[in-house]
Each structure stands twice: as C-alpha cells, then as structure tokens.
Amino acid sequence: MGDRQPTERELEALKVLWDRGEATVREICEATNQHNADLAYTTVLSLLQVMEQKGLASHRRDGKAYVYSAEIELAKTFRQMAGEFLDRVFDGAVGEYVVHALESRKLSPRELDELQAMIDEAKQDAAGKRAGSRRRKRRGEVTVLRRRRWQMQ
C-alpha cells in the first residue's frame, strides 16, 4: 500500500464509501461526525481531495455535488494494514498479537467460534487441504461481519 496507506480520518471516510458504494461530501461528513468530533464540511472536502491525490478515492459531478467513491478495496486494504501493523508492532509474531488482542477485548461465544473456525481453516490451508476460493469466500463473510460491527459502534 505504501504511500497510499490511509490515515485514521481517511480510513473513516473510506468506511463510509465502502459501506455505501459512493457518497457526497455532506453524506460523508454526517456519517463520520456520528463517530468522531465534529468535522466541518470544508475539512471533509479537503480530506477527500487529499485522498483523491493519494489514489484512495475519486469523484464525479452530480449537479452541484461531488460524489466520491473508494479506489481501493476494503479487504485488500485491511489485509495490508493488518500485516504492516503486525510487522511494525509485533515483529510479525502472530501468536503474540493474538494473545494481546484476546486480552484487550471480551469476545462473545460466537466471536470465539468464528476465530476457531478461522484457525481451523488456516490449519487446513497450511496442510494444503483447502481450495483458495473457499478461503476467499470466508474472508468476504468475515469482512461483512466486521463492517456490521463498525456501523453499530
């Protein structure tokens, strides 16, 4: 992802775009203000213009309004950001990360079952017993579950 890595605010705007497909500056402003400190319309507009320069988003005109859409994929972005975080903070030690993640959040039995299913899947992948297409499908399902969680926050 390199220089296209979104900042925290850019990521919030991208989440709105990924969820809606496309949105106006005002819609993005309203959606992000539900989760953050109040941002002015002009601040969000400036943010989106920078995102466009970085290749994270693009826009089209619809009358007087600019309608923005994401230019990067949700799953690929999360995967790259997670990998970079894992390398930067935990020197690539997945087990160490999982221990700290589990200690930092109380998980429901359903979430623990989902994690166990992912671990079982990874074991099968490591043993070469699963087709990649089924794993990609599962990742998409997990991404949908995560998306629902951030919408409820």
N, C-alpha and C positions, 0 to 999 in steps of 0.2 A: 504494500500500500504506500509505503514511503512518504513522500510529501503530500499524498492525498489522504493521510490519516486525519479523520475529523477530530476537532476539539470537542470538549464536552457540550458546548452550546450547539455546535454544528450537528453533533450526534442527536441531540433533542429534536432539531429541525428535521433531520433525516428520518427519525422515527415517525414523525407526522407524515412525511412524504411516503414512506414505505407502507404505512397503515392506510392512507387514503389514495395512493397512486399519484395524485397531484393535488396541489392546494395553492391558494392565493397567499400573498404576504399576510393579509389580515387573518386568514384562517390559521396560518402557522403561528402568528403572533398570539392569537387567542388560545390555541392548543398548548403552546409552550408556557404561556402565563398561568395555566392551570396547575403546572408542576413547579414553576420557578418563581423568582422575584419578578415583579412586573417589568417587562421589556417594552420600550416604546416601539411603535410601528417602524420608525426610521432605523432603529437599532436592528430589528429583524431584517429589514430591507438590506442594510449594509452587510449583515451576516450572510444573507443569501447571495449577494453579489460576490463576496469573497469565496463562498462555496462554489459559485459558478466558475470563478477564475481557477480554483483548485481542481475543477473537473468533478466535483461531488454532486452538483445539481445543474439543471438547465431550466430555461423558461421559454414560454411562448406568450404572446399577447392575446388577450381575450377582451376586446373593447379597450377600456382604460386600465384594466387589471393585468398584472403579470401572474401567470400560472406556472408554478415551479413543479418539477419532478426530479426524483433521485436519478443520478447517473451511475451509481454504484449499487451492487446487490447487497441486500441485508445479510444473507447467510455468509457470503464471502467476506464481508466487512467484519462481522462478528468473529469469524474464524481467525482472520488475520490479527485483529485487535487482541483476541484472547491469546493467540500464540506469542505475540510481541510482549504482552503483559507477563505471561508465564516465563518467557526468557529473561525479561528485564528484572522482574521481582524475585523469581524463584529459580533462576538459572536453569530453566527447563525441567525442573523436578515436579512432575505432575502429582505424585503422591503427596509431596509437601503442600502443594497448592490445595489439593482436595481436603487434606486434614484441616487447614486453616479455614477453608470455605465452609466446611461442615461445622466447625466450632463457632463460626460467626453468625450463623442463621439456624433457627429452629425450623426443620423441614417436616412437612406433613407425611403421613404414611404413603400417600400417593406419590409425592415427590421422591421419596426414598425408593419406591418401587420403580419409578421411571429411571432413576440413577442406576439401580441394579440391572434393569433391562439394557441400559446403555453399556454398562460394564460387561454384561454377558455378550452383547453384540460385538464389542471391541475384542473380547477373547476369541470369538468365532472368526472375526476378521484376521486377527493375528495368526490364527491357525489355518487361514486360507479356506474356511468352510462357507463363507457367505459371499454372495454376489454384491458388487459395489452399488448396483442400482437400488437394492433394498435398503442399504445403509443411507444413501442419499435421500430416499423417501422418508426414512425415520428422522433424519436431521431436519427435514422440512416440517414434520409434525412437531418436533421439539421447538423449532423456531416459532411456530404458531402458538404453542403454549406459552413461551416466553413473551411473545408480543401481547398476549392477553394479560399477562401479569403486569407489564409496564403500563397498560391502559388503565388498569384498576388502581394503580398507585396514586 
